[in-house]
Amino acid sequence: MLYRIIASALLAGLTGGLANGSASAADAALIDAAKKEGKAIWYTTQPIDPLVLQISAAFEKKYGIKVEYVRANSTDVALRLINEAKAGKVQADIYDGTTTADALKKEGLTLKWLPDAVKDFAPENRDPDGHWAATNDYVIAVSYNTDLIKPGTEPRTWDDLLDPKYRGKIAWSSAPSTSAGAGFVGTAIKELGEEKAMAFLRKLATQNIANINGAARVVIDQVIAGEYAITLQSFPENAMFSAKKGAPIAWIPMKPAMTGIVSTIGVTAGAPHPNAGKLLFDFMCDVEGQQIYRDTFYIPANPHVAPLEAELTPGRHKIVHLTPLETYDSMPKWFEIYKDLFR
């Protein structure tokens, strides 16, 4: 399992001194140094279209600094950074992901630096040690095909998902991720307690949920295509963005709770363009960058930028928050339970 591969890689003797730096605003000195470096390399877990393309274009237009990006899931981003550091060839200036930061922080592969843009962020959206900040909050919810299930009749609770009429019509990602079956397991355990959660999950397993080898976006696309009626652990912003284009998809504020996680971002220790990386970090967390997150239906981490969709306003629905460190530590257990019950 990739989470264990990361742990093994870290324990195999990877070393790297913790680079320190102080938080600073995007002042003239930082901007000048970043422009001299000329580009920033971003290892990202975010979707290229629309978010990464829009962030990159806006940043380049403002500062004249190019953004190069590599897209992968959180586990693969961490593995790539680990392997590059072991080879003495760090490539990325900044990285993001829901679990990436703590996998890297433990071995000194993250720079201790935060921009002034995050000073008003909620405590859970900033690393207490100063290594990362959140760019956006994620709610992970159920989505359904509105051609296959008439709006108003969709399941609204976890128990509704046990209805025999949904057997064989539900799908989720098989990845060791919070936006997959393993993440639903972790959410159920944290919300219900292990004994009640396991009883519920055993019942859910009788629904013959399809395990899709791909990200949550891949699964929701299959639901849109009518391959399945329902996807668990999907991102509401994906459903809303597709629905805006006419796709038959909608998300459900499921009860008793939905999963909540954050996407974190930080500067890589030993980055080849550290100042450009810092400036891009600052841009993404400041109001201008956060408005791009908002306009693509994400939930901004910056409290000065409200989400576009009122239903995603923090506090509107019950959320079970899985912290980056909690997810990193517990995912192996959640994934084993998922495999035992659902594969």
One Martini backbone bead per residue (centre of mass of N, CA, C, O) as a GRO file, in nm:
protein
  343
    1MET     BB    1   0.099   0.034   0.020
    2LEU     BB    2   0.158   0.365  -0.016
    3TYR     BB    3   0.170   0.449   0.282
    4ARG     BB    4   0.389   0.233   0.350
    5ILE     BB    5   0.598   0.325   0.148
    6ILE     BB    6   0.647   0.596   0.274
    7ALA     BB    7   0.737   0.493   0.550
    8SER     BB    8   0.975   0.324   0.443
    9ALA     BB    9   1.128   0.557   0.312
   10LEU     BB   10   1.170   0.718   0.572
   11LEU     BB   11   1.309   0.470   0.738
   12ALA     BB   12   1.563   0.426   0.528
   13GLY     BB   13   1.730   0.723   0.572
   14LEU     BB   14   1.610   0.984   0.526
   15THR     BB   15   1.755   1.309   0.483
   16GLY     BB   16   1.702   1.646   0.622
   17GLY     BB   17   1.720   1.956   0.684
   18LEU     BB   18   1.565   2.207   0.852
   19ALA     BB   19   1.428   2.470   0.704
   20ASN     BB   20   1.442   2.812   0.771
   21GLY     BB   21   1.190   3.075   0.820
   22SER     BB   22   1.014   3.366   0.774
   23ALA     BB   23   0.746   3.535   0.773
   24SER     BB   24   0.613   3.700   0.473
   25ALA     BB   25   0.537   3.921   0.269
   26ALA     BB   26   0.475   4.045  -0.057
   27ASP     BB   27   0.735   4.202  -0.107
   28ALA     BB   28   0.969   4.351  -0.294
   29ALA     BB   29   1.199   4.149  -0.235
   30LEU     BB   30   1.047   3.890  -0.309
   31ILE     BB   31   0.963   3.968  -0.594
   32ASP     BB   32   1.248   4.015  -0.705
   33ALA     BB   33   1.360   3.730  -0.645
   34ALA     BB   34   1.145   3.575  -0.809
   35LYS     BB   35   1.203   3.706  -1.088
   36LYS     BB   36   1.495   3.599  -1.107
   37GLU     BB   37   1.403   3.294  -1.118
   38GLY     BB   38   1.119   3.284  -1.323
   39LYS     BB   39   1.006   3.023  -1.156
   40ALA     BB   40   0.752   2.772  -1.066
   41ILE     BB   41   0.723   2.454  -0.900
   42TRP     BB   42   0.424   2.244  -0.899
   43TYR     BB   43   0.298   2.003  -0.679
   44THR     BB   44  -0.020   1.857  -0.758
   45THR     BB   45  -0.375   1.758  -0.671
   46GLN     BB   46  -0.513   1.938  -0.851
   47PRO     BB   47  -0.704   2.036  -1.095
   48ILE     BB   48  -0.618   2.165  -1.389
   49ASP     BB   49  -0.928   2.170  -1.477
   50PRO     BB   50  -0.945   2.490  -1.371
   51LEU     BB   51  -0.742   2.573  -1.141
   52VAL     BB   52  -0.438   2.563  -1.224
   53LEU     BB   53  -0.465   2.740  -1.476
   54GLN     BB   54  -0.573   2.994  -1.330
   55ILE     BB   55  -0.351   3.040  -1.126
   56SER     BB   56  -0.114   3.054  -1.326
   57ALA     BB   57  -0.218   3.289  -1.504
   58ALA     BB   58  -0.252   3.503  -1.277
   59PHE     BB   59   0.041   3.498  -1.174
   60GLU     BB   60   0.183   3.567  -1.442
   61LYS     BB   61   0.035   3.836  -1.491
   62LYS     BB   62   0.133   3.976  -1.224
   63TYR     BB   63   0.468   3.873  -1.229
   64GLY     BB   64   0.605   3.709  -1.478
   65ILE     BB   65   0.578   3.408  -1.366
   66LYS     BB   66   0.623   3.090  -1.416
   67VAL     BB   67   0.424   2.783  -1.420
   68GLU     BB   68   0.500   2.461  -1.315
   69TYR     BB   69   0.337   2.133  -1.340
   70VAL     BB   70   0.246   1.847  -1.131
   71ARG     BB   71   0.018   1.571  -1.143
   72ALA     BB   72  -0.112   1.413  -0.841
   73ASN     BB   73  -0.144   1.240  -0.579
   74SER     BB   74  -0.055   1.260  -0.257
   75THR     BB   75   0.124   1.007  -0.247
   76ASP     BB   76   0.290   1.063  -0.513
   77VAL     BB   77   0.405   1.332  -0.430
   78ALA     BB   78   0.564   1.229  -0.188
   79LEU     BB   79   0.733   1.015  -0.334
   80ARG     BB   80   0.872   1.204  -0.531
   81LEU     BB   81   1.009   1.387  -0.323
   82ILE     BB   82   1.166   1.168  -0.179
   83ASN     BB   83   1.330   1.061  -0.422
   84GLU     BB   84   1.462   1.333  -0.496
   85ALA     BB   85   1.604   1.378  -0.225
   86LYS     BB   86   1.775   1.117  -0.228
   87ALA     BB   87   1.912   1.217  -0.513
   88GLY     BB   88   1.961   1.538  -0.496
   89LYS     BB   89   1.675   1.638  -0.682
   90VAL     BB   90   1.510   1.889  -0.631
   91GLN     BB   91   1.214   2.034  -0.799
   92ALA     BB   92   1.018   2.149  -0.604
   93ASP     BB   93   0.874   2.440  -0.451
   94ILE     BB   94   0.580   2.329  -0.434
   95TYR     BB   95   0.308   2.178  -0.245
   96ASP     BB   96   0.026   1.953  -0.228
   97GLY     BB   97  -0.232   1.823  -0.002
   98THR     BB   98  -0.388   1.618   0.242
   99THR     BB   99  -0.098   1.438   0.330
  100THR     BB  100   0.184   1.543   0.242
  101ALA     BB  101   0.306   1.725   0.468
  102ASP     BB  102   0.347   1.505   0.700
  103ALA     BB  103   0.527   1.314   0.536
  104LEU     BB  104   0.756   1.543   0.501
  105LYS     BB  105   0.801   1.683   0.779
  106LYS     BB  106   0.930   1.440   0.944
  107GLU     BB  107   1.208   1.479   0.734
  108GLY     BB  108   1.266   1.785   0.634
  109LEU     BB  109   1.094   1.861   0.341
  110THR     BB  110   1.004   2.131   0.484
  111LEU     BB  111   0.942   2.459   0.508
  112LYS     BB  112   0.965   2.717   0.749
  113TRP     BB  113   0.686   2.885   0.606
  114LEU     BB  114   0.473   3.182   0.618
  115PRO     BB  115   0.245   3.387   0.513
  116ASP     BB  116   0.056   3.664   0.593
  117ALA     BB  117  -0.214   3.557   0.458
  118VAL     BB  118  -0.258   3.337   0.721
  119LYS     BB  119  -0.314   3.495   0.996
  120ASP     BB  120  -0.654   3.446   0.981
  121PHE     BB  121  -0.657   3.163   1.005
  122ALA     BB  122  -0.754   2.889   1.114
  123PRO     BB  123  -0.591   2.666   1.306
  124GLU     BB  124  -0.661   2.414   1.109
  125ASN     BB  125  -0.517   2.602   0.857
  126ARG     BB  126  -0.248   2.569   1.038
  127ASP     BB  127   0.061   2.504   1.117
  128PRO     BB  128   0.202   2.524   1.432
  129ASP     BB  129   0.511   2.509   1.293
  130GLY     BB  130   0.508   2.651   0.991
  131HIS     BB  131   0.475   2.451   0.710
  132TRP     BB  132   0.155   2.501   0.667
  133ALA     BB  133  -0.136   2.559   0.460
  134ALA     BB  134  -0.449   2.626   0.358
  135THR     BB  135  -0.648   2.664   0.064
  136ASN     BB  136  -0.876   2.439   0.125
  137ASP     BB  137  -1.179   2.308   0.175
  138TYR     BB  138  -1.332   1.982   0.221
  139VAL     BB  139  -1.616   1.826   0.101
  140ILE     BB  140  -1.747   1.493   0.139
  141ALA     BB  141  -1.989   1.341  -0.077
  142VAL     BB  142  -2.287   1.266  -0.214
  143SER     BB  143  -2.371   1.157  -0.547
  144TYR     BB  144  -2.613   1.193  -0.829
  145ASN     BB  145  -2.820   1.082  -1.081
  146THR     BB  146  -3.094   1.271  -1.211
  147ASP     BB  147  -3.198   1.045  -1.416
  148LEU     BB  148  -3.204   0.790  -1.210
  149ILE     BB  149  -3.277   1.001  -0.976
  150LYS     BB  150  -3.520   1.166  -0.840
  151PRO     BB  151  -3.555   1.455  -0.728
  152GLY     BB  152  -3.649   1.394  -0.377
  153THR     BB  153  -3.549   1.063  -0.365
  154GLU     BB  154  -3.291   1.077  -0.242
  155PRO     BB  155  -3.055   1.001  -0.038
  156ARG     BB  156  -2.995   1.140   0.313
  157THR     BB  157  -2.876   0.882   0.453
  158TRP     BB  158  -2.699   0.617   0.544
  159ASP     BB  159  -2.944   0.425   0.568
  160ASP     BB  160  -3.051   0.474   0.277
  161LEU     BB  161  -2.810   0.311   0.140
  162LEU     BB  162  -2.948   0.019   0.229
  163ASP     BB  163  -3.128   0.002   0.008
  164PRO     BB  164  -3.188  -0.246  -0.223
  165LYS     BB  165  -3.218  -0.051  -0.481
  166TYR     BB  166  -2.886   0.014  -0.463
  167ARG     BB  167  -2.783  -0.244  -0.554
  168GLY     BB  168  -2.512  -0.199  -0.774
  169LYS     BB  169  -2.531   0.153  -0.784
  170ILE     BB  170  -2.257   0.191  -0.634
  171ALA     BB  171  -1.967   0.414  -0.602
  172TRP     BB  172  -1.599   0.412  -0.564
  173SER     BB  173  -1.292   0.457  -0.464
  174SER     BB  174  -0.987   0.242  -0.418
  175ALA     BB  175  -0.821   0.434  -0.275
  176PRO     BB  176  -0.592   0.556  -0.022
  177SER     BB  177  -0.846   0.775   0.058
  178THR     BB  178  -1.069   1.018   0.160
  179SER     BB  179  -1.203   1.000  -0.152
  180ALA     BB  180  -1.286   0.706  -0.046
  181GLY     BB  181  -1.361   0.423   0.111
  182ALA     BB  182  -1.157   0.475   0.344
  183GLY     BB  183  -1.277   0.752   0.426
  184PHE     BB  184  -1.554   0.645   0.512
  185VAL     BB  185  -1.450   0.471   0.738
  186GLY     BB  186  -1.324   0.702   0.908
  187THR     BB  187  -1.586   0.862   0.944
  188ALA     BB  188  -1.756   0.644   1.084
  189ILE     BB  189  -1.572   0.602   1.329
  190LYS     BB  190  -1.574   0.900   1.433
  191GLU     BB  191  -1.893   0.922   1.454
  192LEU     BB  192  -1.978   0.617   1.592
  193GLY     BB  193  -1.768   0.436   1.642
  194GLU     BB  194  -1.638   0.131   1.599
  195GLU     BB  195  -1.875  -0.063   1.654
  196LYS     BB  196  -2.102   0.084   1.490
  197ALA     BB  197  -1.945   0.114   1.228
  198MET     BB  198  -1.901  -0.187   1.164
  199ALA     BB  199  -2.200  -0.259   1.147
  200PHE     BB  200  -2.265  -0.069   0.913
  201LEU     BB  201  -2.044  -0.161   0.706
  202ARG     BB  202  -2.150  -0.450   0.675
  203LYS     BB  203  -2.415  -0.362   0.545
  204LEU     BB  204  -2.294  -0.196   0.308
  205ALA     BB  205  -2.144  -0.443   0.174
  206THR     BB  206  -2.421  -0.568   0.054
  207GLN     BB  207  -2.430  -0.345  -0.198
  208ASN     BB  208  -2.207  -0.380  -0.405
  209ILE     BB  209  -1.968  -0.191  -0.438
  210ALA     BB  210  -1.793  -0.015  -0.662
  211ASN     BB  211  -1.447  -0.036  -0.758
  212ILE     BB  212  -1.253   0.239  -0.858
  213ASN     BB  213  -0.970   0.303  -1.059
  214GLY     BB  214  -0.963   0.618  -0.918
  215ALA     BB  215  -1.064   0.910  -0.884
  216ALA     BB  216  -1.336   1.089  -0.791
  217ARG     BB  217  -1.373   1.211  -1.076
  218VAL     BB  218  -1.404   0.942  -1.224
  219VAL     BB  219  -1.659   0.848  -1.077
  220ILE     BB  220  -1.847   1.087  -1.145
  221ASP     BB  221  -1.833   1.038  -1.452
  222GLN     BB  222  -1.979   0.761  -1.439
  223VAL     BB  223  -2.241   0.874  -1.325
  224ILE     BB  224  -2.303   1.070  -1.551
  225ALA     BB  225  -2.303   0.822  -1.768
  226GLY     BB  226  -2.477   0.581  -1.601
  227GLU     BB  227  -2.319   0.343  -1.457
  228TYR     BB  228  -2.419   0.496  -1.200
  229ALA     BB  229  -2.615   0.650  -0.943
  230ILE     BB  230  -2.382   0.647  -0.714
  231THR     BB  231  -2.149   0.843  -0.512
  232LEU     BB  232  -1.901   0.812  -0.286
  233GLN     BB  233  -1.682   1.043  -0.205
  234SER     BB  234  -1.742   1.336  -0.318
  235PHE     BB  235  -1.717   1.648  -0.484
  236PRO     BB  236  -1.924   1.911  -0.503
  237GLU     BB  237  -1.767   2.085  -0.712
  238ASN     BB  238  -1.785   1.874  -0.937
  239ALA     BB  239  -2.092   1.867  -0.956
  240MET     BB  240  -2.139   2.173  -1.004
  241PHE     BB  241  -1.960   2.210  -1.253
  242SER     BB  242  -2.116   1.998  -1.427
  243ALA     BB  243  -2.405   2.111  -1.395
  244LYS     BB  244  -2.340   2.385  -1.532
  245LYS     BB  245  -2.297   2.207  -1.814
  246GLY     BB  246  -2.556   1.980  -1.790
  247ALA     BB  247  -2.522   1.765  -1.595
  248PRO     BB  248  -2.663   1.471  -1.420
  249ILE     BB  249  -2.585   1.629  -1.122
  250ALA     BB  250  -2.576   1.582  -0.755
  251TRP     BB  251  -2.558   1.676  -0.424
  252ILE     BB  252  -2.544   1.557  -0.071
  253PRO     BB  253  -2.635   1.645   0.259
  254MET     BB  254  -2.538   1.416   0.458
  255LYS     BB  255  -2.660   1.191   0.701
  256PRO     BB  256  -2.493   1.270   0.986
  257ALA     BB  257  -2.234   1.308   0.784
  258MET     BB  258  -1.936   1.456   0.661
  259THR     BB  259  -1.645   1.500   0.511
  260GLY     BB  260  -1.342   1.671   0.636
  261ILE     BB  261  -1.086   1.856   0.463
  262VAL     BB  262  -0.753   1.959   0.371
  263SER     BB  263  -0.556   2.160   0.159
  264THR     BB  264  -0.216   2.171   0.144
  265ILE     BB  265   0.067   2.408   0.166
  266GLY     BB  266   0.421   2.427   0.060
  267VAL     BB  267   0.763   2.450   0.101
  268THR     BB  268   1.045   2.321  -0.021
  269ALA     BB  269   1.319   2.180   0.072
  270GLY     BB  270   1.554   2.283  -0.157
  271ALA     BB  271   1.450   2.472  -0.353
  272PRO     BB  272   1.523   2.613  -0.668
  273HIS     BB  273   1.262   2.838  -0.619
  274PRO     BB  274   1.183   2.976  -0.332
  275ASN     BB  275   1.062   3.260  -0.396
  276ALA     BB  276   0.852   3.172  -0.601
  277GLY     BB  277   0.712   2.978  -0.408
  278LYS     BB  278   0.630   3.186  -0.196
  279LEU     BB  279   0.466   3.370  -0.384
  280LEU     BB  280   0.259   3.154  -0.466
  281PHE     BB  281   0.159   3.091  -0.187
  282ASP     BB  282   0.057   3.374  -0.124
  283PHE     BB  283  -0.140   3.400  -0.363
  284MET     BB  284  -0.324   3.148  -0.289
  285CYS     BB  285  -0.402   3.277   0.011
  286ASP     BB  286  -0.494   3.521  -0.093
  287VAL     BB  287  -0.761   3.681  -0.214
  288GLU     BB  288  -0.709   3.645  -0.517
  289GLY     BB  289  -0.668   3.335  -0.511
  290GLN     BB  290  -0.929   3.261  -0.346
  291GLN     BB  291  -1.127   3.352  -0.570
  292ILE     BB  292  -1.061   3.116  -0.756
  293TYR     BB  293  -1.160   2.897  -0.576
  294ARG     BB  294  -1.448   3.003  -0.551
  295ASP     BB  295  -1.513   3.015  -0.872
  296THR     BB  296  -1.460   2.675  -0.857
  297PHE     BB  297  -1.626   2.577  -0.579
  298TYR     BB  298  -1.455   2.626  -0.349
  299ILE     BB  299  -1.333   2.633  -0.010
  300PRO     BB  300  -1.203   2.879   0.141
  301ALA     BB  301  -0.959   2.942   0.389
  302ASN     BB  302  -1.015   3.231   0.370
  303PRO     BB  303  -1.226   3.431   0.568
  304HIS     BB  304  -1.252   3.670   0.331
  305VAL     BB  305  -1.375   3.417   0.156
  306ALA     BB  306  -1.658   3.313   0.033
  307PRO     BB  307  -1.849   3.084  -0.074
  308LEU     BB  308  -2.050   3.036  -0.348
  309GLU     BB  309  -2.189   2.806  -0.185
  310ALA     BB  310  -2.397   2.806   0.082
  311GLU     BB  311  -2.390   2.492   0.153
  312LEU     BB  312  -2.055   2.534   0.213
  313THR     BB  313  -2.079   2.670   0.468
  314PRO     BB  314  -1.952   2.685   0.754
  315GLY     BB  315  -2.191   2.506   0.966
  316ARG     BB  316  -2.434   2.400   0.789
  317HIS     BB  317  -2.301   2.117   0.835
  318LYS     BB  318  -2.206   1.814   0.932
  319ILE     BB  319  -1.859   1.756   1.017
  320VAL     BB  320  -1.591   1.530   0.968
  321HIS     BB  321  -1.273   1.586   1.074
  322LEU     BB  322  -0.971   1.513   0.891
  323THR     BB  323  -0.665   1.530   0.959
  324PRO     BB  324  -0.362   1.506   0.824
  325LEU     BB  325  -0.235   1.335   1.055
  326GLU     BB  326  -0.467   1.136   1.100
  327THR     BB  327  -0.465   1.025   0.813
  328TYR     BB  328  -0.174   0.929   0.799
  329ASP     BB  329  -0.197   0.732   1.051
  330SER     BB  330  -0.495   0.578   0.970
  331MET     BB  331  -0.515   0.471   0.674
  332PRO     BB  332  -0.417   0.178   0.698
  333LYS     BB  333  -0.663   0.085   0.866
  334TRP     BB  334  -0.894   0.178   0.680
  335PHE     BB  335  -0.798   0.014   0.431
  336GLU     BB  336  -0.823  -0.268   0.557
  337ILE     BB  337  -1.124  -0.256   0.610
  338TYR     BB  338  -1.210  -0.205   0.324
  339LYS     BB  339  -1.090  -0.468   0.203
  340ASP     BB  340  -1.243  -0.673   0.385
  341LEU     BB  341  -1.546  -0.562   0.300
  342PHE     BB  342  -1.521  -0.446  -0.035
  343ARG     BB  343  -1.305  -0.676  -0.195
   0.00000   0.00000   0.00000
